Amino acid sequence: MAAIENINKELSDIFEKLFKFKKVSPNDCLQEDLMLNSIDLIELQVKIEDTFGMRFDPMDNDLPAIFKTVGSLDAFLKELKIYE
């Protein structure tokens, strides 16, 4: 489990490792601003699931809304309370 203050850092690290982004902003749209395609989004989803020990359920989660911006991903992970 990740500490709540580490969620932002973990997300930043994921974006740097997967896509070589040195800095991302909460307002960055994943597709429009960061130019991630559908394969990139799947890789991002898998990496987040592995990093945080959780799974996105397409039946219970609005994945397009969650994967809209860096901030929406951050907010979703914080709402899951995957930290101690």
N, C-alpha and C positions, 0 to 999 in steps of 0.2 A: 504494500500500500504506500501511496505517496503522501507526503505531508502537504497540506493545502498550499503552503507558500511555494512548494516545489512544482506544482502543476504547471505554472507559466514557464518555468525554466525547462521542465521536461518537454513541453510542447515546442519551445524554441529549439531545443536540442534535436528534436525529431525533424523539424523543418530544415535545420542545418545539415543533418546527416543524410536525409533523403534527397533534398533538393538544392543543397548548397546555399540556402538563404542565410545570410549572416544576421539579419534582423527582420522580424515580422512584427506588425502592429495588430492590435485587436480588431481594428477596422478593415484590415486587408481581406478582401473577398478572395476566396481560394481560386475560383475560376477566372474572374474578371481581372483582378489585380495581380495575382501570383501566377496566372496562366496554367493552372493545373488541369490536366485532362482526366478522363474517367479512369484510366489506368493508374495515374498518380493518386487519385482519390482512394482507390482500392488499396494501394500500397500504404497510404497514410492511415487508412482505417485499420489495417492489419497491424501496423507498427504501434498505433495507439492501443489497440487491444492487448498486444503483447507487453507493452511497457507498463500499462496500468492494471493488467490482470483482469480485464473485463471484456464483454462482448456487446456489440451493437446489435439490437434485434430489430430488423426492418419492419416487423409487424407491430412492435410497440414504440418504436422511435421514428420521428420524422427526420430521416437522414438528410434530405436536401436542406432542411432548416439548420440542422446541427452542423453540417459541412458547408455552410454559407460563408462564414468568416472565421478568422482565427479566434475572435472573441466568443463566437457562438460555440465553438468546440470547447474553449476554456470554461464557459459557463455550464455547459452540459456536464463536463467532468466534475466540476465542483458540486453540482446538484446531486450527482451520484453518491457523494460522500465516500469516495474511494480512499480517503485519507484517515489517519488516526489523530 
